[in-house]
Amino acid sequence: MKKTDKSIYGTTYQFVCIIASVENLRKAIGEPTFEQNDGDDKTNFEWHMETNDGEPITIYDWKENRALDEEEMIEWYIGAFNPSAALQGKTELKLLMSVLPIF
């Protein structure tokens, strides 16, 4: 999984989620593509990524309606062009997070 320059326009929620914190995601996949952690928009954080197969995906919080504590575990939506890409993204993300050092 890596950051993408591919268009994510048209990706949509595929009923695939992952539980993580902002801190976990930053450590696993780097800085978000979009960040406005004030709760004023539908999302506070969003990452534009692509799977190892080159499928664009988005990872984002949805309608938390509040600023997030970056260590808080919440549900993150995975958007993609199809369910298999979203599931592949979740699998790759879980693998990346499983190798994070625990402090």
MODELLER restraints for C-alpha pairs under 7 A, 6 or more apart:
rsr = mdl.restraints
at = mdl.atoms
rsr.add(forms.Gaussian(group=physical.xy_distance, feature=features.Distance(at['CA:1:A'], at['CA:49:A']), mean=6.73, stdev=0.5))
rsr.add(forms.Gaussian(group=physical.xy_distance, feature=features.Distance(at['CA:1:A'], at['CA:50:A']), mean=5.65, stdev=0.5))
rsr.add(forms.Gaussian(group=physical.xy_distance, feature=features.Distance(at['CA:1:A'], at['CA:51:A']), mean=4.60, stdev=0.5))
rsr.add(forms.Gaussian(group=physical.xy_distance, feature=features.Distance(at['CA:1:A'], at['CA:52:A']), mean=5.16, stdev=0.5))
rsr.add(forms.Gaussian(group=physical.xy_distance, feature=features.Distance(at['CA:1:A'], at['CA:92:A']), mean=6.54, stdev=0.5))
rsr.add(forms.Gaussian(group=physical.xy_distance, feature=features.Distance(at['CA:2:A'], at['CA:49:A']), mean=5.50, stdev=0.5))
rsr.add(forms.Gaussian(group=physical.xy_distance, feature=features.Distance(at['CA:2:A'], at['CA:50:A']), mean=5.61, stdev=0.5))
rsr.add(forms.Gaussian(group=physical.xy_distance, feature=features.Distance(at['CA:2:A'], at['CA:51:A']), mean=6.84, stdev=0.5))
rsr.add(forms.Gaussian(group=physical.xy_distance, feature=features.Distance(at['CA:3:A'], at['CA:48:A']), mean=6.03, stdev=0.5))
rsr.add(forms.Gaussian(group=physical.xy_distance, feature=features.Distance(at['CA:3:A'], at['CA:49:A']), mean=4.27, stdev=0.5))
rsr.add(forms.Gaussian(group=physical.xy_distance, feature=features.Distance(at['CA:3:A'], at['CA:50:A']), mean=6.16, stdev=0.5))
rsr.add(forms.Gaussian(group=physical.xy_distance, feature=features.Distance(at['CA:4:A'], at['CA:48:A']), mean=5.96, stdev=0.5))
rsr.add(forms.Gaussian(group=physical.xy_distance, feature=features.Distance(at['CA:4:A'], at['CA:49:A']), mean=4.85, stdev=0.5))
rsr.add(forms.Gaussian(group=physical.xy_distance, feature=features.Distance(at['CA:4:A'], at['CA:50:A']), mean=5.54, stdev=0.5))
rsr.add(forms.Gaussian(group=physical.xy_distance, feature=features.Distance(at['CA:4:A'], at['CA:56:A']), mean=6.94, stdev=0.5))
rsr.add(forms.Gaussian(group=physical.xy_distance, feature=features.Distance(at['CA:6:A'], at['CA:56:A']), mean=6.61, stdev=0.5))
rsr.add(forms.Gaussian(group=physical.xy_distance, feature=features.Distance(at['CA:8:A'], at['CA:56:A']), mean=6.10, stdev=0.5))
rsr.add(forms.Gaussian(group=physical.xy_distance, feature=features.Distance(at['CA:8:A'], at['CA:57:A']), mean=6.83, stdev=0.5))
rsr.add(forms.Gaussian(group=physical.xy_distance, feature=features.Distance(at['CA:10:A'], at['CA:81:A']), mean=6.86, stdev=0.5))
rsr.add(forms.Gaussian(group=physical.xy_distance, feature=features.Distance(at['CA:11:A'], at['CA:57:A']), mean=7.00, stdev=0.5))
rsr.add(forms.Gaussian(group=physical.xy_distance, feature=features.Distance(at['CA:11:A'], at['CA:79:A']), mean=5.45, stdev=0.5))
rsr.add(forms.Gaussian(group=physical.xy_distance, feature=features.Distance(at['CA:11:A'], at['CA:80:A']), mean=4.42, stdev=0.5))
rsr.add(forms.Gaussian(group=physical.xy_distance, feature=features.Distance(at['CA:11:A'], at['CA:81:A']), mean=4.77, stdev=0.5))
rsr.add(forms.Gaussian(group=physical.xy_distance, feature=features.Distance(at['CA:12:A'], at['CA:79:A']), mean=4.57, stdev=0.5))
rsr.add(forms.Gaussian(group=physical.xy_distance, feature=features.Distance(at['CA:12:A'], at['CA:80:A']), mean=5.42, stdev=0.5))
rsr.add(forms.Gaussian(group=physical.xy_distance, feature=features.Distance(at['CA:12:A'], at['CA:81:A']), mean=6.45, stdev=0.5))
rsr.add(forms.Gaussian(group=physical.xy_distance, feature=features.Distance(at['CA:13:A'], at['CA:77:A']), mean=6.56, stdev=0.5))
rsr.add(forms.Gaussian(group=physical.xy_distance, feature=features.Distance(at['CA:13:A'], at['CA:78:A']), mean=5.99, stdev=0.5))
rsr.add(forms.Gaussian(group=physical.xy_distance, feature=features.Distance(at['CA:13:A'], at['CA:79:A']), mean=4.26, stdev=0.5))
rsr.add(forms.Gaussian(group=physical.xy_distance, feature=features.Distance(at['CA:13:A'], at['CA:80:A']), mean=6.59, stdev=0.5))
rsr.add(forms.Gaussian(group=physical.xy_distance, feature=features.Distance(at['CA:14:A'], at['CA:78:A']), mean=6.89, stdev=0.5))
rsr.add(forms.Gaussian(group=physical.xy_distance, feature=features.Distance(at['CA:14:A'], at['CA:79:A']), mean=5.95, stdev=0.5))
rsr.add(forms.Gaussian(group=physical.xy_distance, feature=features.Distance(at['CA:14:A'], at['CA:80:A']), mean=6.64, stdev=0.5))
rsr.add(forms.Gaussian(group=physical.xy_distance, feature=features.Distance(at['CA:14:A'], at['CA:82:A']), mean=6.69, stdev=0.5))
rsr.add(forms.Gaussian(group=physical.xy_distance, feature=features.Distance(at['CA:14:A'], at['CA:83:A']), mean=5.25, stdev=0.5))
rsr.add(forms.Gaussian(group=physical.xy_distance, feature=features.Distance(at['CA:14:A'], at['CA:86:A']), mean=6.50, stdev=0.5))
rsr.add(forms.Gaussian(group=physical.xy_distance, feature=features.Distance(at['CA:16:A'], at['CA:77:A']), mean=6.29, stdev=0.5))
rsr.add(forms.Gaussian(group=physical.xy_distance, feature=features.Distance(at['CA:16:A'], at['CA:78:A']), mean=5.67, stdev=0.5))
rsr.add(forms.Gaussian(group=physical.xy_distance, feature=features.Distance(at['CA:16:A'], at['CA:86:A']), mean=6.33, stdev=0.5))
rsr.add(forms.Gaussian(group=physical.xy_distance, feature=features.Distance(at['CA:16:A'], at['CA:87:A']), mean=6.53, stdev=0.5))
rsr.add(forms.Gaussian(group=physical.xy_distance, feature=features.Distance(at['CA:17:A'], at['CA:75:A']), mean=6.32, stdev=0.5))
rsr.add(forms.Gaussian(group=physical.xy_distance, feature=features.Distance(at['CA:17:A'], at['CA:76:A']), mean=5.36, stdev=0.5))
rsr.add(forms.Gaussian(group=physical.xy_distance, feature=features.Distance(at['CA:17:A'], at['CA:77:A']), mean=4.60, stdev=0.5))
rsr.add(forms.Gaussian(group=physical.xy_distance, feature=features.Distance(at['CA:17:A'], at['CA:78:A']), mean=5.69, stdev=0.5))
rsr.add(forms.Gaussian(group=physical.xy_distance, feature=features.Distance(at['CA:18:A'], at['CA:75:A']), mean=5.69, stdev=0.5))
rsr.add(forms.Gaussian(group=physical.xy_distance, feature=features.Distance(at['CA:18:A'], at['CA:76:A']), mean=5.26, stdev=0.5))
rsr.add(forms.Gaussian(group=physical.xy_distance, feature=features.Distance(at['CA:18:A'], at['CA:77:A']), mean=6.77, stdev=0.5))
rsr.add(forms.Gaussian(group=physical.xy_distance, feature=features.Distance(at['CA:18:A'], at['CA:90:A']), mean=6.79, stdev=0.5))
rsr.add(forms.Gaussian(group=physical.xy_distance, feature=features.Distance(at['CA:19:A'], at['CA:73:A']), mean=6.20, stdev=0.5))
rsr.add(forms.Gaussian(group=physical.xy_distance, feature=features.Distance(at['CA:19:A'], at['CA:74:A']), mean=5.41, stdev=0.5))
rsr.add(forms.Gaussian(group=physical.xy_distance, feature=features.Distance(at['CA:19:A'], at['CA:75:A']), mean=4.60, stdev=0.5))
rsr.add(forms.Gaussian(group=physical.xy_distance, feature=features.Distance(at['CA:19:A'], at['CA:76:A']), mean=6.09, stdev=0.5))
rsr.add(forms.Gaussian(group=physical.xy_distance, feature=features.Distance(at['CA:20:A'], at['CA:73:A']), mean=4.89, stdev=0.5))
rsr.add(forms.Gaussian(group=physical.xy_distance, feature=features.Distance(at['CA:20:A'], at['CA:74:A']), mean=5.70, stdev=0.5))
rsr.add(forms.Gaussian(group=physical.xy_distance, feature=features.Distance(at['CA:20:A'], at['CA:75:A']), mean=6.67, stdev=0.5))
rsr.add(forms.Gaussian(group=physical.xy_distance, feature=features.Distance(at['CA:21:A'], at['CA:70:A']), mean=6.05, stdev=0.5))
rsr.add(forms.Gaussian(group=physical.xy_distance, feature=features.Distance(at['CA:21:A'], at['CA:71:A']), mean=5.30, stdev=0.5))
rsr.add(forms.Gaussian(group=physical.xy_distance, feature=features.Distance(at['CA:21:A'], at['CA:72:A']), mean=5.23, stdev=0.5))
rsr.add(forms.Gaussian(group=physical.xy_distance, feature=features.Distance(at['CA:21:A'], at['CA:73:A']), mean=4.45, stdev=0.5))
rsr.add(forms.Gaussian(group=physical.xy_distance, feature=features.Distance(at['CA:21:A'], at['CA:74:A']), mean=6.11, stdev=0.5))
rsr.add(forms.Gaussian(group=physical.xy_distance, feature=features.Distance(at['CA:22:A'], at['CA:70:A']), mean=4.81, stdev=0.5))
rsr.add(forms.Gaussian(group=physical.xy_distance, feature=features.Distance(at['CA:22:A'], at['CA:71:A']), mean=6.34, stdev=0.5))
rsr.add(forms.Gaussian(group=physical.xy_distance, feature=features.Distance(at['CA:23:A'], at['CA:70:A']), mean=5.51, stdev=0.5))
rsr.add(forms.Gaussian(group=physical.xy_distance, feature=features.Distance(at['CA:23:A'], at['CA:71:A']), mean=5.69, stdev=0.5))
rsr.add(forms.Gaussian(group=physical.xy_distance, feature=features.Distance(at['CA:24:A'], at['CA:97:A']), mean=6.82, stdev=0.5))
rsr.add(forms.Gaussian(group=physical.xy_distance, feature=features.Distance(at['CA:28:A'], at['CA:96:A']), mean=5.64, stdev=0.5))
rsr.add(forms.Gaussian(group=physical.xy_distance, feature=features.Distance(at['CA:28:A'], at['CA:97:A']), mean=5.57, stdev=0.5))
rsr.add(forms.Gaussian(group=physical.xy_distance, feature=features.Distance(at['CA:32:A'], at['CA:45:A']), mean=6.32, stdev=0.5))
rsr.add(forms.Gaussian(group=physical.xy_distance, feature=features.Distance(at['CA:32:A'], at['CA:46:A']), mean=5.62, stdev=0.5))
rsr.add(forms.Gaussian(group=physical.xy_distance, feature=features.Distance(at['CA:32:A'], at['CA:47:A']), mean=4.76, stdev=0.5))
rsr.add(forms.Gaussian(group=physical.xy_distance, feature=features.Distance(at['CA:33:A'], at['CA:46:A']), mean=5.79, stdev=0.5))
rsr.add(forms.Gaussian(group=physical.xy_distance, feature=features.Distance(at['CA:33:A'], at['CA:47:A']), mean=4.89, stdev=0.5))
rsr.add(forms.Gaussian(group=physical.xy_distance, feature=features.Distance(at['CA:33:A'], at['CA:48:A']), mean=6.07, stdev=0.5))
rsr.add(forms.Gaussian(group=physical.xy_distance, feature=features.Distance(at['CA:34:A'], at['CA:45:A']), mean=5.56, stdev=0.5))
rsr.add(forms.Gaussian(group=physical.xy_distance, feature=features.Distance(at['CA:34:A'], at['CA:46:A']), mean=5.02, stdev=0.5))
rsr.add(forms.Gaussian(group=physical.xy_distance, feature=features.Distance(at['CA:34:A'], at['CA:47:A']), mean=6.66, stdev=0.5))
rsr.add(forms.Gaussian(group=physical.xy_distance, feature=features.Distance(at['CA:35:A'], at['CA:44:A']), mean=5.64, stdev=0.5))
rsr.add(forms.Gaussian(group=physical.xy_distance, feature=features.Distance(at['CA:35:A'], at['CA:45:A']), mean=4.59, stdev=0.5))
rsr.add(forms.Gaussian(group=physical.xy_distance, feature=features.Distance(at['CA:35:A'], at['CA:46:A']), mean=6.62, stdev=0.5))
rsr.add(forms.Gaussian(group=physical.xy_distance, feature=features.Distance(at['CA:36:A'], at['CA:44:A']), mean=4.97, stdev=0.5))
rsr.add(forms.Gaussian(group=physical.xy_distance, feature=features.Distance(at['CA:36:A'], at['CA:45:A']), mean=6.52, stdev=0.5))
rsr.add(forms.Gaussian(group=physical.xy_distance, feature=features.Distance(at['CA:37:A'], at['CA:44:A']), mean=4.58, stdev=0.5))
rsr.add(forms.Gaussian(group=physical.xy_distance, feature=features.Distance(at['CA:37:A'], at['CA:45:A']), mean=6.85, stdev=0.5))
rsr.add(forms.Gaussian(group=physical.xy_distance, feature=features.Distance(at['CA:37:A'], at['CA:67:A']), mean=5.09, stdev=0.5))
rsr.add(forms.Gaussian(group=physical.xy_distance, feature=features.Distance(at['CA:37:A'], at['CA:68:A']), mean=6.46, stdev=0.5))
rsr.add(forms.Gaussian(group=physical.xy_distance, feature=features.Distance(at['CA:38:A'], at['CA:44:A']), mean=6.76, stdev=0.5))
rsr.add(forms.Gaussian(group=physical.xy_distance, feature=features.Distance(at['CA:38:A'], at['CA:66:A']), mean=6.14, stdev=0.5))
rsr.add(forms.Gaussian(group=physical.xy_distance, feature=features.Distance(at['CA:38:A'], at['CA:67:A']), mean=4.48, stdev=0.5))
rsr.add(forms.Gaussian(group=physical.xy_distance, feature=features.Distance(at['CA:39:A'], at['CA:64:A']), mean=6.78, stdev=0.5))
rsr.add(forms.Gaussian(group=physical.xy_distance, feature=features.Distance(at['CA:39:A'], at['CA:65:A']), mean=4.50, stdev=0.5))
rsr.add(forms.Gaussian(group=physical.xy_distance, feature=features.Distance(at['CA:39:A'], at['CA:66:A']), mean=3.75, stdev=0.5))
rsr.add(forms.Gaussian(group=physical.xy_distance, feature=features.Distance(at['CA:39:A'], at['CA:67:A']), mean=4.70, stdev=0.5))
rsr.add(forms.Gaussian(group=physical.xy_distance, feature=features.Distance(at['CA:40:A'], at['CA:65:A']), mean=6.46, stdev=0.5))
rsr.add(forms.Gaussian(group=physical.xy_distance, feature=features.Distance(at['CA:42:A'], at['CA:62:A']), mean=5.77, stdev=0.5))
rsr.add(forms.Gaussian(group=physical.xy_distance, feature=features.Distance(at['CA:42:A'], at['CA:63:A']), mean=4.66, stdev=0.5))
rsr.add(forms.Gaussian(group=physical.xy_distance, feature=features.Distance(at['CA:42:A'], at['CA:65:A']), mean=6.94, stdev=0.5))
rsr.add(forms.Gaussian(group=physical.xy_distance, feature=features.Distance(at['CA:43:A'], at['CA:60:A']), mean=6.60, stdev=0.5))
rsr.add(forms.Gaussian(group=physical.xy_distance, feature=features.Distance(at['CA:43:A'], at['CA:61:A']), mean=5.43, stdev=0.5))
rsr.add(forms.Gaussian(group=physical.xy_distance, feature=features.Distance(at['CA:43:A'], at['CA:62:A']), mean=5.22, stdev=0.5))
rsr.add(forms.Gaussian(group=physical.xy_distance, feature=features.Distance(at['CA:43:A'], at['CA:63:A']), mean=6.03, stdev=0.5))
rsr.add(forms.Gaussian(group=physical.xy_distance, feature=features.Distance(at['CA:44:A'], at['CA:61:A']), mean=6.53, stdev=0.5))
rsr.add(forms.Gaussian(group=physical.xy_distance, feature=features.Distance(at['CA:45:A'], at['CA:60:A']), mean=5.70, stdev=0.5))
rsr.add(forms.Gaussian(group=physical.xy_distance, feature=features.Distance(at['CA:45:A'], at['CA:61:A']), mean=6.29, stdev=0.5))
rsr.add(forms.Gaussian(group=physical.xy_distance, feature=features.Distance(at['CA:46:A'], at['CA:58:A']), mean=6.74, stdev=0.5))
rsr.add(forms.Gaussian(group=physical.xy_distance, feature=features.Distance(at['CA:46:A'], at['CA:59:A']), mean=5.57, stdev=0.5))
rsr.add(forms.Gaussian(group=physical.xy_distance, feature=features.Distance(at['CA:46:A'], at['CA:60:A']), mean=4.45, stdev=0.5))
rsr.add(forms.Gaussian(group=physical.xy_distance, feature=features.Distance(at['CA:47:A'], at['CA:58:A']), mean=5.56, stdev=0.5))
rsr.add(forms.Gaussian(group=physical.xy_distance, feature=features.Distance(at['CA:47:A'], at['CA:59:A']), mean=5.15, stdev=0.5))
rsr.add(forms.Gaussian(group=physical.xy_distance, feature=features.Distance(at['CA:47:A'], at['CA:60:A']), mean=6.57, stdev=0.5))
rsr.add(forms.Gaussian(group=physical.xy_distance, feature=features.Distance(at['CA:48:A'], at['CA:57:A']), mean=6.12, stdev=0.5))
rsr.add(forms.Gaussian(group=physical.xy_distance, feature=features.Distance(at['CA:48:A'], at['CA:58:A']), mean=4.81, stdev=0.5))
rsr.add(forms.Gaussian(group=physical.xy_distance, feature=features.Distance(at['CA:48:A'], at['CA:59:A']), mean=6.83, stdev=0.5))
rsr.add(forms.Gaussian(group=physical.xy_distance, feature=features.Distance(at['CA:49:A'], at['CA:56:A']), mean=5.80, stdev=0.5))
rsr.add(forms.Gaussian(group=physical.xy_distance, feature=features.Distance(at['CA:49:A'], at['CA:57:A']), mean=5.31, stdev=0.5))
rsr.add(forms.Gaussian(group=physical.xy_distance, feature=features.Distance(at['CA:49:A'], at['CA:58:A']), mean=6.07, stdev=0.5))
rsr.add(forms.Gaussian(group=physical.xy_distance, feature=features.Distance(at['CA:50:A'], at['CA:56:A']), mean=4.19, stdev=0.5))
rsr.add(forms.Gaussian(group=physical.xy_distance, feature=features.Distance(at['CA:50:A'], at['CA:57:A']), mean=5.51, stdev=0.5))
rsr.add(forms.Gaussian(group=physical.xy_distance, feature=features.Distance(at['CA:51:A'], at['CA:88:A']), mean=6.88, stdev=0.5))
rsr.add(forms.Gaussian(group=physical.xy_distance, feature=features.Distance(at['CA:51:A'], at['CA:89:A']), mean=5.62, stdev=0.5))
rsr.add(forms.Gaussian(group=physical.xy_distance, feature=features.Distance(at['CA:55:A'], at['CA:85:A']), mean=6.16, stdev=0.5))
rsr.add(forms.Gaussian(group=physical.xy_distance, feature=features.Distance(at['CA:56:A'], at['CA:80:A']), mean=6.37, stdev=0.5))
rsr.add(forms.Gaussian(group=physical.xy_distance, feature=features.Distance(at['CA:57:A'], at['CA:78:A']), mean=6.65, stdev=0.5))
rsr.add(forms.Gaussian(group=physical.xy_distance, feature=features.Distance(at['CA:57:A'], at['CA:79:A']), mean=5.42, stdev=0.5))
rsr.add(forms.Gaussian(group=physical.xy_distance, feature=features.Distance(at['CA:57:A'], at['CA:80:A']), mean=4.66, stdev=0.5))
rsr.add(forms.Gaussian(group=physical.xy_distance, feature=features.Distance(at['CA:57:A'], at['CA:86:A']), mean=6.68, stdev=0.5))
rsr.add(forms.Gaussian(group=physical.xy_distance, feature=features.Distance(at['CA:57:A'], at['CA:89:A']), mean=6.96, stdev=0.5))
rsr.add(forms.Gaussian(group=physical.xy_distance, feature=features.Distance(at['CA:58:A'], at['CA:78:A']), mean=5.56, stdev=0.5))
rsr.add(forms.Gaussian(group=physical.xy_distance, feature=features.Distance(at['CA:58:A'], at['CA:79:A']), mean=4.84, stdev=0.5))
rsr.add(forms.Gaussian(group=physical.xy_distance, feature=features.Distance(at['CA:58:A'], at['CA:80:A']), mean=6.54, stdev=0.5))
rsr.add(forms.Gaussian(group=physical.xy_distance, feature=features.Distance(at['CA:59:A'], at['CA:76:A']), mean=6.32, stdev=0.5))
rsr.add(forms.Gaussian(group=physical.xy_distance, feature=features.Distance(at['CA:59:A'], at['CA:77:A']), mean=5.66, stdev=0.5))
rsr.add(forms.Gaussian(group=physical.xy_distance, feature=features.Distance(at['CA:59:A'], at['CA:78:A']), mean=4.71, stdev=0.5))
rsr.add(forms.Gaussian(group=physical.xy_distance, feature=features.Distance(at['CA:59:A'], at['CA:79:A']), mean=6.41, stdev=0.5))
rsr.add(forms.Gaussian(group=physical.xy_distance, feature=features.Distance(at['CA:60:A'], at['CA:76:A']), mean=5.37, stdev=0.5))
rsr.add(forms.Gaussian(group=physical.xy_distance, feature=features.Distance(at['CA:60:A'], at['CA:77:A']), mean=5.36, stdev=0.5))
rsr.add(forms.Gaussian(group=physical.xy_distance, feature=features.Distance(at['CA:60:A'], at['CA:78:A']), mean=6.72, stdev=0.5))
rsr.add(forms.Gaussian(group=physical.xy_distance, feature=features.Distance(at['CA:61:A'], at['CA:75:A']), mean=6.77, stdev=0.5))
rsr.add(forms.Gaussian(group=physical.xy_distance, feature=features.Distance(at['CA:61:A'], at['CA:76:A']), mean=4.86, stdev=0.5))
rsr.add(forms.Gaussian(group=physical.xy_distance, feature=features.Distance(at['CA:61:A'], at['CA:77:A']), mean=6.09, stdev=0.5))
rsr.add(forms.Gaussian(group=physical.xy_distance, feature=features.Distance(at['CA:78:A'], at['CA:86:A']), mean=5.84, stdev=0.5))
rsr.add(forms.Gaussian(group=physical.xy_distance, feature=features.Distance(at['CA:79:A'], at['CA:86:A']), mean=6.24, stdev=0.5))
rsr.add(forms.Gaussian(group=physical.xy_distance, feature=features.Distance(at['CA:80:A'], at['CA:86:A']), mean=5.38, stdev=0.5))
